[in-house]
Every structure is written in structure tokens, then in C-alpha cells.
């Protein structure tokens, strides 16, 4: 066997978690999404940032094409009760319920239990340290692929 060839029994290094960070709707405030994307990248994850003004269809399509493990939505517009359920419904229609959905932004505390009941894995509100998001991903997404 050549020095560069791996034996069939050599253990494969597990791939990094892939996380898509998206800004749905007409919300033009993307500073928080960019901060989270950078924090996740710095923590060793592969991050795909879709940019502003994404539809739920665009987000789910990108998530499937990029073979991500999770989608993080950043919503500052107040449309969280529309966008989160729309993404979840599209993931289900595409047979991609293994992709976990989490998010953050301006989301009233009283809406968080309903979003979680519908299938959103976690919601992070303003002021949440980026380390808390990374810690949550480590505890809830790593090893559950």
C-alpha cells in the first residue's frame, strides 16, 4: 500500500457539523446573524450564511443542497410565528426532518413555548452570549447526526 493510501480499516475523522444561518423575510438587520455565523465558524463548525431576504423555500433548498445538520434563523421583524413554522413544514415535505431548526432575534417570551411545541429546537433571545449558542450546539447537535 502506498504511503498516501489509507487502509480500509483506518478510522475516518467525523465531518464537522454544517450549520446554515439565514435571515428570512424582509428583515434587513443582519449584524446578529453575522456574529453568530462567525462564532460558530470560530468554534470549528462549517457555516453557510445565506444573506438577507431569504424565503423559507430558499432556506430549505439551500439547507438540503448544502447537506446541513442544522438551520439557524435570525428574525428581528416580528414574523417568527410565520417563518419558523414555514421552514419546519418545508423540511417535513422534503423529508429532511433530521435537519434541526433553531434561531434567535426579537421573539417574545410568550411565543417561545409554542415555537418549541411546533418543533423549533431552541430559541436564543437578545443578549444571549455566543458561547451559550455554541454550548447548546455541542450538547444538542454533536453526536446526534
C-alpha positions in Angstrom: 0.0 0.0 0.0 1.4 3.4 -0.9 2.2 5.8 2.0 -0.6 8.1 1.0 -3.3 5.4 0.7 -5.4 4.7 3.7 -6.2 1.2 4.8 -9.9 0.3 4.7 -9.8 -0.1 8.5 -8.4 3.3 9.2 -10.8 5.3 11.2 -12.4 8.2 9.4 -12.4 11.6 11.0 -16.0 12.6 11.5 -17.1 15.6 9.4 -17.7 18.9 11.0 -21.2 19.9 11.8 -22.6 22.0 9.0 -24.9 24.9 10.0 -26.9 27.2 7.7 -27.5 30.7 9.2 -30.4 32.5 7.4 -32.3 35.8 7.5 -35.9 35.1 6.4 -38.2 37.8 5.1 -37.8 41.5 4.6 -35.8 42.0 7.8 -32.6 43.9 6.9 -30.8 43.7 10.2 -28.1 41.1 9.8 -25.5 42.0 12.4 -26.6 39.4 14.9 -26.7 36.7 12.2 -23.2 37.5 11.1 -21.9 37.5 14.7 -23.4 34.0 15.3 -22.1 32.8 12.0 -18.6 33.9 12.9 -18.8 32.5 16.4 -19.9 29.1 15.0 -17.1 29.2 12.5 -14.6 30.1 15.2 -15.9 27.1 17.2 -15.0 24.8 14.4 -18.3 24.3 12.6 -18.8 24.7 8.8 -21.1 27.7 8.4 -23.2 28.7 5.3 -24.6 32.2 5.6 -27.4 32.8 3.1 -27.6 36.6 3.4 -30.6 38.8 3.6 -34.2 38.5 2.3 -34.4 34.7 2.1 -37.8 32.9 1.7 -38.4 29.8 3.6 -38.3 27.9 0.3 -34.8 29.3 -0.4 -33.6 28.5 3.1 -34.8 24.9 3.0 -33.4 24.4 -0.6 -30.0 25.7 0.5 -30.0 23.5 3.6 -30.7 20.4 1.6 -28.2 21.3 -1.1 -25.5 22.0 1.4 -26.3 18.9 3.5 -26.5 20.8 6.7 -27.2 19.4 10.2 -29.0 22.5 11.4 -30.5 25.8 10.4 -30.3 28.9 12.5 -32.8 31.6 11.7 -32.3 35.2 12.8 -35.6 37.1 12.9 -35.9 40.7 14.0 -39.0 41.6 12.1 -41.7 40.0 14.3 -42.5 37.4 11.7 -41.2 34.5 13.8 -44.6 32.8 14.1 -44.8 32.6 10.3 -41.2 31.9 9.3 -40.2 29.2 11.8 -43.4 27.1 11.1 -42.9 27.6 7.3 -39.4 26.3 7.4 -40.4 23.3 9.6 -43.3 22.4 7.2 -41.0 22.6 4.2 -38.3 20.4 5.9 -41.1 17.9 6.5 -42.3 18.0 3.0 -38.8 17.5 1.7 -38.2 14.5 4.0 -35.5 16.5 5.8 -36.7 16.4 9.4 -33.2 15.3 10.5 -32.2 19.0 10.0 -32.6 20.7 13.3 -34.0 24.3 13.4 -33.0 26.8 16.0 -33.0 30.6 16.0 -33.0 33.9 17.7 -33.9 37.5 17.5 -36.7 39.6 18.8 -39.0 36.9 19.9 -41.4 37.5 22.8 -41.0 35.1 25.7 -44.7 34.1 25.4 -44.1 32.8 21.9 -41.1 30.6 22.7 -43.1 27.6 24.2 -45.4 27.5 21.1 -42.4 27.6 18.7 -40.8 24.7 20.6 -44.0 22.8 20.7 -44.1 23.1 16.9 -40.6 21.7 16.6 -38.1 24.6 16.9 -35.2 23.0 18.9 -34.1 26.2 20.7 -34.6 30.0 20.7 -32.0 32.5 21.8 -33.1 36.0 22.7 -31.2 39.3 22.5 -28.2 39.4 24.8 -27.5 35.7 24.7 -23.7 35.2 24.7 -22.4 33.5 21.6 -20.8 30.9 23.9 -24.3 29.9 25.0 -25.2 29.1 21.4 -22.0 27.2 20.8 -22.5 25.3 24.1 -26.1 24.4 23.1 -24.9 23.1 19.7 -22.2 21.0 21.4 -24.7 19.5 23.8 -27.7 19.0 21.5 -26.4 18.5 17.9 -23.0 16.9 18.1 -23.1 13.2 18.1 -26.9 13.2 17.2 -26.3 13.0 13.5 
